[in-house]
Amino acid sequence: VRDPAGVVRAVRQVASDRARAAACAVAAETVAAIGVRAFQPVEWNSGERPDASPAAAAPTPAPGAASEVASSPVASAASAARADFPRGRLTVAAGPAFISVPSAGINVGVDASVLIKGPVAVRIGGLLLPQHQQERAGLAGTASLTRVSAWTGLTWTGQKRAVGFEVGPALAASFDSARTDAISQPGAGRRVVLACGLLAGLGWPIDRRWRVGIVAALLGRLAASDFSVATDAQDAPALRAPSLTAFAALRVEWTIFP
C-alpha cells in the first residue's frame, strides 16, 4: 500500500497457493487485511467519514470519567440508598432487646424517631413487656416488683459511607409497683426511677425505607427511692433501685415519612 507521494506504507505477503488464491473468500480476506492494516492509524480529515456512526463518532471518555459513568447495578443501588436513606423525617423500629436490671433477660424494644432540625433527632422508646423481680422479705416473706420502662434521647445523626450512626444523651424512666406477701404487715407501693446516660446506634440500609441496626445505652441512676418492708423488729429496705443499667437492642427500622 502506497501513500499519495508513492511511498510504500504497508506490505503483506499472501500465500501463493493458486487453488486457494482463486477462491473468492481468500481474495476478500486479503483485501480486507491490507485495507485495515493501512488505514487503521490514519485520521480521516476530508469530508464525512464513510463509517461515521453515533457509536464510532462518540468521543472516548477520559479514564476518570469512565469510572464515574460506568457503574454496576449494585453500586447504583448502594448510592441511591446512601442518598435517600438511612434517616427519614419519621421512623419507627422494633426488635429484641436486652436489659441488665432488674433481672437480666430478653425483651422486645419499640421506638420512634423524629428528625427535628438538620442532623438532630428525638428518639422515644420503651420495652413492650413488663419486667419482674422477686426477693426475700423478713424470715419467710417475699417482695415482688413489676417494672415498665421507657426512654427518650436527643441524638446527633450522620452517615459514613453506607453506615448511618447516631449518638447523644438519653433519659430513662422506670415505673415500679411492688408488694410484699407472707409477712406480718403486707403492703404495696409505687415509685419512679430516673436514670440518664449515653445512647449510640448504627444502621445499615436495606432499601429506601427499611434498614437494620443496633442501639445501646449505658444509664446511671439519677433519682429513686427504696421500698421498705415492715417487720416485727424494724423497717428494712427492699427492692433497691439499680445504680447502673445497660441496654442493647437489635432493630428493624421503617421510614414512614417522607
DAHU-V150531 format. One record per residue. N is the residue number from 0. RES is the residue in one small letter. NEAR is the number of other ideal C-beta (glycine too) atoms within 10 Angstrom. Layout:
BEGIN
n->{N/N}
res->{RES/RES}
near->{NEAR/NEAR}
END
This chain:
BEGIN
n->{0/1/2/3/4/5/6/7/8/9/10/11/12/13/14/15/16/17/18/19/20/21/22/23/24/25/26/27/28/29/30/31/32/33/34/35/36/37/38/39/40/41/42/43/44/45/46/47/48/49/50/51/52/53/54/55/56/57/58/59/60/61/62/63/64/65/66/67/68/69/70/71/72/73/74/75/76/77/78/79/80/81/82/83/84/85/86/87/88/89/90/91/92/93/94/95/96/97/98/99/100/101/102/103/104/105/106/107/108/109/110/111/112/113/114/115/116/117/118/119/120/121/122/123/124/125/126/127/128/129/130/131/132/133/134/135/136/137/138/139/140/141/142/143/144/145/146/147/148/149/150/151/152/153/154/155/156/157/158/159/160/161/162/163/164/165/166/167/168/169/170/171/172/173/174/175/176/177/178/179/180/181/182/183/184/185/186/187/188/189/190/191/192/193/194/195/196/197/198/199/200/201/202/203/204/205/206/207/208/209/210/211/212/213/214/215/216/217/218/219/220/221/222/223/224/225/226/227/228/229/230/231/232/233/234/235/236/237/238/239/240/241/242/243/244/245/246/247/248/249/250/251/252/253/254/255/256/257}
res->{v/r/d/p/a/g/v/v/r/a/v/r/q/v/a/s/d/r/a/r/a/a/a/c/a/v/a/a/e/t/v/a/a/i/g/v/r/a/f/q/p/v/e/w/n/s/g/e/r/p/d/a/s/p/a/a/a/a/p/t/p/a/p/g/a/a/s/e/v/a/s/s/p/v/a/s/a/a/s/a/a/r/a/d/f/p/r/g/r/l/t/v/a/a/g/p/a/f/i/s/v/p/s/a/g/i/n/v/g/v/d/a/s/v/l/i/k/g/p/v/a/v/r/i/g/g/l/l/l/p/q/h/q/q/e/r/a/g/l/a/g/t/a/s/l/t/r/v/s/a/w/t/g/l/t/w/t/g/q/k/r/a/v/g/f/e/v/g/p/a/l/a/a/s/f/d/s/a/r/t/d/a/i/s/q/p/g/a/g/r/r/v/v/l/a/c/g/l/l/a/g/l/g/w/p/i/d/r/r/w/r/v/g/i/v/a/a/l/l/g/r/l/a/a/s/d/f/s/v/a/t/d/a/q/d/a/p/a/l/r/a/p/s/l/t/a/f/a/a/l/r/v/e/w/t/i/f/p}
near->{12/10/11/5/6/6/7/8/13/16/8/10/5/13/9/7/10/7/7/12/12/9/11/7/8/15/13/10/12/14/10/10/13/15/12/10/14/15/13/8/8/9/6/11/6/5/6/7/12/6/8/10/8/6/6/8/9/8/5/7/12/9/7/7/10/10/10/9/7/9/12/8/7/8/10/10/14/15/12/13/18/16/9/15/22/26/20/21/13/14/24/16/23/17/17/12/24/15/24/15/21/23/12/10/12/11/17/13/25/17/23/14/24/14/17/11/6/8/13/13/22/14/22/13/27/17/20/12/13/13/19/12/16/14/14/12/26/19/10/9/18/16/22/17/22/14/22/15/25/15/24/16/26/14/22/12/20/13/16/9/7/14/14/21/16/22/14/17/13/22/16/25/16/26/14/22/15/21/15/24/14/12/18/11/12/13/15/11/15/10/17/12/21/14/26/16/20/14/24/16/25/17/25/13/25/14/12/15/14/15/24/15/21/14/26/14/23/16/25/13/19/13/11/16/14/11/24/17/23/16/16/9/7/8/11/14/10/21/22/13/21/17/11/12/22/15/25/16/25/15/21/14/27/13/21/11/9/7}
END
